Amino acid sequence: MAISSVQVGEQKEPFLVHKELITACSLYFKAVFDSGFREALDNSIHIEEATPPTFRTFLDWLYFRHFLEIFIVHAPNNECKYCSETNCAISPMTVDETYEKYVASTATLEFPVIDLYAFADRYNVPQLRHEIMDKYYVYYRSHHYPTYAKILRACSKLPSTTPLLELFKNLMVSRWTQKQDELCNIELKLREKLPADFLLGVMLGMGRIRDAARKEKIALEAMCTFHEHAQDKEAVDACKQVAKKLSNYNRTESAY
């Protein structure tokens, strides 16, 4: 198998990868390496927008079909479980300073799965996006909704209509409570940075619920809703079987 060179990030950190593997999973890399451009002739490409940690995680998935799991670690009693700060209630930081510390300047390893999904979106790796979406869906079936830090990270990396952000909007529509927000002052500050298009999606979702005047518990939409394949009966039935298996698996292993 031919070996290709991928130089990642501003520092052009080099990675060697089997060309057949990377072009089989990514339409972006297939288009580059099968073209007549210099990258194809040199069998080398530079992807400046990615980071080395994210690309390493991608290679781990590419070769072994698994990616970094992030387990929930409960904060000590004197720390906030949302931001892990000891005295977040009296934080002197402004809203912009809070965003810079907890979202913009945070290392990639704080948001590995979100950054990996963004990589799969930018470089067109549909199977990886699909698997990450399933992981998130199963995880949030038994948890509230993402922190605003995670939502903002995703908003900063992805187009507003990507399936992952649609899932986050759906979670806010079905799970959000004001009481939950008031548990962390850092989260309250980050809430002020939510983009208008994300808030509009949440608002429209809540409007649909109000108009329907539902009284029963609002259920999260089926996992298949957030996939990118055709929504025909055969595909939907296949996804139901996968969702059932993932749900059983999730009972015995913590999610990221």
Residue, then its C-alpha position, 0 to 999 in steps of 0.5 A: m500500500a502506498i504511503s502518503s504524508v500529511q502535514v498538520g497544523e501551522q507547524k506542519e507536523p508530519f504524519l504518514v498514512h496509508k493512502e488507500l485507507i485515508t482516501a477510502c474514508s474521506l472524499y476530501f483526501k480522495a479528491v486531493f490525492d486522485s487529482g493532477f495537482r501538486e499534492a497528488l504528484d508529491n503524495s503529500i498534503h498540508i492541512e493547516e486547519a487541523t491540529p496534531p492531537t485531533f489528527r492523531t485521534f482520527l488516525d486511531w479511528l482510521y486504523f483501529r475504528h475507535f476514538l478517545e473516550i472521555f469519562i465523566v469525573h465528578a468534581p470534589n465537593n468544593e468544586c463546581k461540577y460544570c466548570s471545576e472551579t472552586n469559587c465560580a459564583i464570585s468569578p471576577m471575569t467578564v463575559d468575554e474573558t470567560y469565553e476566552k478561557y473556557v472556550a476559545s483558548t482551551a486545549t483541543l484535548e478538552f473538547p476531543v470529540i467535538d473537535l474530531y467531529a469538526f475535523a470529520d465535517r471539514y474533511n468529509v469523513p461521513q462514517l466518522r461523523h455518523e459514529i460520533m453522532d451515535k455516541y453523543y445520542v446514546y450518552y445524552r439519552s441519560h444526561h441533561y444537555p451539553t454545557y454552554a462551553k461545549i455548545l460554544r466550541a461546536c458553534s465555533k467549529l461547525p456550520s450552524t445546520t450540521p447534525l451535531l448542532e441540530l442535536f444540541k438544539n434538540l437537547m436544549v428544547s427538550r431538557w433546558t431548565q432555568k434552574q439548571d442554568e443557575l447552578c454555575n456562574i461561569e455557565l451563565k456568563l457563557r450563555e450570553k455568548l450563544p450565537a443568534d442562529f443557535l438560539l433561533g433554532v432553540m426558540l423555534g423548537m420550543g415554539r413548536i412544542r408550545d403550539a402542539a400543547r403537549k402535556e406528556k414528557i418531551a422525548l428526544e427524537a429518534m437517533c436516525t433523525f440526526h443521520e445523513h442517510a436517506q430516511d427510507k424504511e429500510a435505513v430507519d429500521a437498520c438504525k433502530q437495531v443499532a440504537k438498541k445495541l448501543s443502548n445496551y452497551n451504554r449501560t455497562e460503559s461510561a460515555y465521554 
